[in-house]
Amino acid sequence: MALFDVHIAVQAFIYFAIMIAGFVTVIPVGINRQNFQGTCILYGNIEWKNATSFVLHGSSSSNCNFPIYFGVFGLIFYGLATGLYNSYAVIKSRRDPDIGSQMWVMPFILVNTLLGFTTLIVGCMISVGFMQFCNGLTSKHEGSKCSMQENKTWQNINKGKPFNSGSYTKWMAVAQVAVWSCVLAFIVQVAFCILRFYRNRKKRSSDMFDSVQRKESGADTSRIAELEPTA
């Protein structure tokens, strides 16, 4: 017999992994925005003036705000809360092996599906938005790489101040790996929730059948006891 419910333990681990991946998604997006002095480079438009000079037109701030705020509340806080909830259930399962059948399942199937779909949208926003930014940077010079403008001095035409672009390609690569890992984690988590729902239904059906069997067995015993001896 297992010392704890392995199924719940795996789910707790996945929830904590989602929380960590949320940090890894949010931080790079925020750092890039900070490096570019508040300008969101996702879906940013690059306007080339000549072979060596260009102007960056940042996109709407919501293109960066949505991934950041969703990452904080939909990944970090949710992953932490549900991870702790499942960790508590793991501890309880050492004393009560049937704790898994007492936990809510259907609400988590719905919530995880919704958050997984939203994470998919965020992943597309980050990947497609950054690809559009890079396409603008490399459009003037065939065969050039997006990273060629890393760690160079850019000029903010709105504020009239120079700034260092930083390692934006590396940061965004990390963010993309993290956010797509979250999508995969939610898919696995939904699968585990559905499996738990199936196991709970099977256990309830088995318990109900055993209860009916015991009642019928008890009724037969009573009828035998009520029979008068014939000899």
VOMAR-811995 format. One line per field, with one value per residue (C-alpha): y, z, x; residue in three letters; residue number from 0. Coordinates in nm, 4 decimals. Layout:
% VOMAR-811995
yy Y:...
zz Z:...
xx X:...
residu ALA:...
num NUM:...
***
This chain:
% VOMAR-811995
yy 0.0000:0.3441:0.5832:0.8587:0.9150:0.9275:1.0655:1.3746:1.4135:1.4275:1.6874:1.8973:1.8809:1.9954:2.2880:2.4039:2.3630:2.5915:2.8471:2.8416:2.8597:3.1583:3.3430:3.2483:3.3821:3.7099:3.8192:3.8212:4.0125:4.2662:4.2996:4.3631:4.6249:4.7881:4.7807:4.9493:5.2230:5.1074:5.0305:4.6950:4.5282:4.2538:4.3351:4.6403:4.7968:4.8752:5.1631:5.1781:5.5272:5.4115:5.1169:5.1869:5.3888:5.2766:5.3805:5.1427:5.2052:5.0153:4.8322:4.8760:4.8301:4.5651:4.3296:4.3169:4.3831:4.0851:3.8226:3.9819:4.0093:3.6709:3.5185:3.6634:3.5699:3.2797:3.0975:3.2058:3.2609:2.9810:2.7363:2.8222:2.7935:2.4665:2.3253:2.3884:2.2477:1.9246:1.9068:1.9196:1.6398:1.4335:1.4677:1.3760:1.0721:0.9099:0.8781:0.8567:0.6689:0.7677:1.1434:1.1653:1.0615:1.3456:1.6237:1.8511:1.7374:1.8816:2.2490:2.1940:2.0302:2.3410:2.5923:2.4131:2.3902:2.7628:2.8597:2.6222:2.7812:3.1302:3.0276:2.9087:3.2564:3.4172:3.1844:3.2847:3.6531:3.6248:3.4056:3.5808:3.9272:3.8770:3.7169:4.0261:4.2492:4.0414:4.0345:4.4131:4.4236:4.1832:4.3015:4.5545:4.3184:3.9725:3.6964:3.9158:3.7914:3.9480:3.9264:4.1563:4.4590:4.3145:4.5054:4.8123:5.1744:5.2690:5.6157:5.6826:5.9428:6.0193:6.0830:6.1815:5.9485:5.6645:5.3188:4.9743:4.7202:4.4326:4.0626:4.0745:3.7599:3.5486:3.6798:3.6167:3.2678:3.1840:3.3300:3.1272:2.8004:2.8710:2.9685:2.6725:2.4448:2.5815:2.4919:2.1352:2.1243:2.2286:1.9613:1.6974:1.8404:1.8212:1.4597:1.3779:1.5479:1.3460:1.0290:1.1216:1.1867:0.8411:0.6701:0.8464:0.7414:0.3850:0.3800:0.5200:0.2603:-0.0150:0.1133:0.1333:-0.2219:-0.3506:-0.1694:-0.3341:-0.6731:-0.6337:-0.5338:-0.8335:-1.0653:-0.9243:-0.9710:-1.3348:-1.4026:-1.2553:-1.4721:-1.7844:-1.6933:-1.6541:-2.0087:-2.2584:-2.5922:-2.8869:-3.1666
zz 0.0000:-0.0966:0.1818:0.0038:-0.2990:-0.5925:-0.8267:-0.6104:-0.5529:-0.9283:-0.9700:-0.6904:-0.8619:-1.1938:-1.0254:-0.8675:-1.2059:-1.3581:-1.0864:-1.1599:-1.5346:-1.4693:-1.3104:-1.6051:-1.8468:-1.6714:-1.5788:-1.9327:-2.0776:-1.7966:-1.8302:-2.2041:-2.1483:-1.8844:-2.1110:-2.3890:-2.1472:-2.1248:-2.4947:-2.5750:-2.8520:-2.9111:-3.2486:-3.2623:-3.6042:-3.7353:-3.9839:-4.1659:-4.2643:-4.4427:-4.4394:-4.0831:-3.9188:-3.8155:-3.5871:-3.3511:-3.3138:-3.0059:-3.0016:-2.7599:-2.3967:-2.3620:-2.5737:-2.2855:-1.9969:-2.0729:-2.0666:-1.7525:-1.5517:-1.6659:-1.5771:-1.2271:-1.1478:-1.3840:-1.3502:-1.0398:-0.7882:-0.9242:-0.9394:-0.5833:-0.4399:-0.6114:-0.5436:-0.1710:-0.1800:-0.3419:-0.1115:0.1870:0.0281:-0.0137:0.3592:0.4430:0.2139:0.4487:0.7068:0.4691:0.1444:0.0037:0.0257:-0.3541:-0.3928:-0.1601:-0.3559:-0.6103:-0.9632:-1.2160:-1.1211:-1.1713:-1.5091:-1.6228:-1.4688:-1.5968:-1.9448:-1.9438:-1.8128:-2.0551:-2.3482:-2.2233:-2.1822:-2.5435:-2.6462:-2.4410:-2.6004:-2.9472:-2.8509:-2.7319:-3.0152:-3.3033:-3.1560:-3.1148:-3.4587:-3.6116:-3.4238:-3.5465:-3.9034:-3.8997:-3.7718:-4.0363:-4.3311:-4.4513:-4.4568:-4.6034:-4.3927:-4.0842:-3.7417:-3.4890:-3.2242:-3.4215:-3.2494:-2.8999:-2.6311:-2.8499:-2.7847:-2.9159:-2.9133:-2.7695:-3.0039:-2.7645:-2.4601:-2.6443:-2.4285:-2.5342:-2.3823:-2.4089:-2.5822:-2.3692:-2.4595:-2.5822:-2.8010:-2.5140:-2.2744:-2.5203:-2.6004:-2.2303:-2.2059:-2.5034:-2.3662:-2.0312:-2.1657:-2.4042:-2.1193:-1.9246:-2.2112:-2.2041:-1.8235:-1.8346:-2.0954:-1.8703:-1.5673:-1.7382:-1.8338:-1.4701:-1.3541:-1.6019:-1.4838:-1.1226:-1.2169:-1.3815:-1.0827:-0.8401:-1.0373:-1.0571:-0.6818:-0.6014:-0.8247:-0.6570:-0.3088:-0.4046:-0.5404:-0.2236:-0.0110:-0.2005:-0.1692:0.2051:0.2445:0.0433:0.2378:0.5671:0.4532:0.3569:0.6960:0.8733:0.6747:0.7598:1.1277:1.1157:0.9803:1.2366:1.2724:1.1046:1.3087
xx 0.0000:0.1344:0.2304:0.0372:-0.1847:0.0582:-0.2075:-0.2627:0.1118:0.1768:-0.0969:0.0534:0.3928:0.2416:0.0652:0.3909:0.5616:0.2964:0.3690:0.7432:0.6841:0.4586:0.7505:0.9733:0.7109:0.6346:0.9877:1.1396:0.8423:0.8681:1.2465:1.2245:0.9580:1.1754:1.4822:1.2850:1.1708:0.8104:0.7663:0.6051:0.8051:0.5460:0.3890:0.6177:0.6632:1.0124:1.0305:1.3641:1.4800:1.7944:2.0370:2.1511:1.8730:1.5269:1.2417:1.0597:0.6878:0.5798:0.2490:-0.0389:0.0607:-0.2123:-0.0010:0.2473:0.0074:-0.2146:0.0663:0.2113:-0.1121:-0.2406:0.0943:0.0752:-0.2849:-0.3597:-0.0281:0.1649:-0.1165:-0.3359:-0.0458:0.0564:-0.2973:-0.3850:-0.0383:-0.0808:-0.4354:-0.3163:-0.0124:-0.2467:-0.4521:-0.1331:-0.0621:-0.4224:-0.4055:-0.1538:-0.4332:-0.7291:-0.6501:-0.9923:-0.9260:-0.9029:-1.2664:-1.3701:-1.1986:-1.3646:-1.2879:-1.5334:-1.4676:-1.0938:-1.1543:-1.3413:-1.0977:-0.7869:-0.9381:-1.0171:-0.6731:-0.5032:-0.6863:-0.5994:-0.2354:-0.2432:-0.3596:-0.0810:0.1739:0.0546:0.0685:0.4281:0.5547:0.3760:0.4294:0.8025:0.8319:0.6702:0.9148:1.2109:1.0821:1.0820:1.4408:1.5695:1.3607:1.6204:1.9174:1.8659:2.0196:2.0560:1.9526:1.7175:1.9890:2.2201:2.0647:2.1064:2.2974:2.3246:2.2379:1.8960:1.7418:1.3972:1.2530:0.9673:1.1868:1.5038:1.7111:1.9429:1.9010:2.0545:1.8331:1.9628:1.9432:1.5844:1.6054:1.7360:1.4724:1.1907:1.3226:1.3034:0.9515:0.8312:0.9676:0.8018:0.4601:0.4377:0.5461:0.2495:0.0161:0.1479:0.1213:-0.2463:-0.3214:-0.1625:-0.3426:-0.6819:-0.6060:-0.5243:-0.8455:-1.0527:-0.8783:-0.9569:-1.3213:-1.3416:-1.1773:-1.4134:-1.7212:-1.5939:-1.5293:-1.8753:-2.0382:-1.8377:-1.9279:-2.2955:-2.2887:-2.1187:-2.3768:-2.6640:-2.4954:-2.4558:-2.8210:-2.9394:-2.7096:-2.8411:-3.2020:-3.1380:-2.9794:-3.2833:-3.5235:-3.3225:-3.3323:-3.7073:-3.7693:-3.9051:-3.7276:-3.9077:-3.7539
residu MET:ALA:LEU:PHE:ASP:VAL:HIS:ILE:ALA:VAL:GLN:ALA:PHE:ILE:TYR:PHE:ALA:ILE:MET:ILE:ALA:GLY:PHE:VAL:THR:VAL:ILE:PRO:VAL:GLY:ILE:ASN:ARG:GLN:ASN:PHE:GLN:GLY:THR:CYS:ILE:LEU:TYR:GLY:ASN:ILE:GLU:TRP:LYS:ASN:ALA:THR:SER:PHE:VAL:LEU:HIS:GLY:SER:SER:SER:SER:ASN:CYS:ASN:PHE:PRO:ILE:TYR:PHE:GLY:VAL:PHE:GLY:LEU:ILE:PHE:TYR:GLY:LEU:ALA:THR:GLY:LEU:TYR:ASN:SER:TYR:ALA:VAL:ILE:LYS:SER:ARG:ARG:ASP:PRO:ASP:ILE:GLY:SER:GLN:MET:TRP:VAL:MET:PRO:PHE:ILE:LEU:VAL:ASN:THR:LEU:LEU:GLY:PHE:THR:THR:LEU:ILE:VAL:GLY:CYS:MET:ILE:SER:VAL:GLY:PHE:MET:GLN:PHE:CYS:ASN:GLY:LEU:THR:SER:LYS:HIS:GLU:GLY:SER:LYS:CYS:SER:MET:GLN:GLU:ASN:LYS:THR:TRP:GLN:ASN:ILE:ASN:LYS:GLY:LYS:PRO:PHE:ASN:SER:GLY:SER:TYR:THR:LYS:TRP:MET:ALA:VAL:ALA:GLN:VAL:ALA:VAL:TRP:SER:CYS:VAL:LEU:ALA:PHE:ILE:VAL:GLN:VAL:ALA:PHE:CYS:ILE:LEU:ARG:PHE:TYR:ARG:ASN:ARG:LYS:LYS:ARG:SER:SER:ASP:MET:PHE:ASP:SER:VAL:GLN:ARG:LYS:GLU:SER:GLY:ALA:ASP:THR:SER:ARG:ILE:ALA:GLU:LEU:GLU:PRO:THR:ALA
num 0:1:2:3:4:5:6:7:8:9:10:11:12:13:14:15:16:17:18:19:20:21:22:23:24:25:26:27:28:29:30:31:32:33:34:35:36:37:38:39:40:41:42:43:44:45:46:47:48:49:50:51:52:53:54:55:56:57:58:59:60:61:62:63:64:65:66:67:68:69:70:71:72:73:74:75:76:77:78:79:80:81:82:83:84:85:86:87:88:89:90:91:92:93:94:95:96:97:98:99:100:101:102:103:104:105:106:107:108:109:110:111:112:113:114:115:116:117:118:119:120:121:122:123:124:125:126:127:128:129:130:131:132:133:134:135:136:137:138:139:140:141:142:143:144:145:146:147:148:149:150:151:152:153:154:155:156:157:158:159:160:161:162:163:164:165:166:167:168:169:170:171:172:173:174:175:176:177:178:179:180:181:182:183:184:185:186:187:188:189:190:191:192:193:194:195:196:197:198:199:200:201:202:203:204:205:206:207:208:209:210:211:212:213:214:215:216:217:218:219:220:221:222:223:224:225:226:227:228:229:230
***
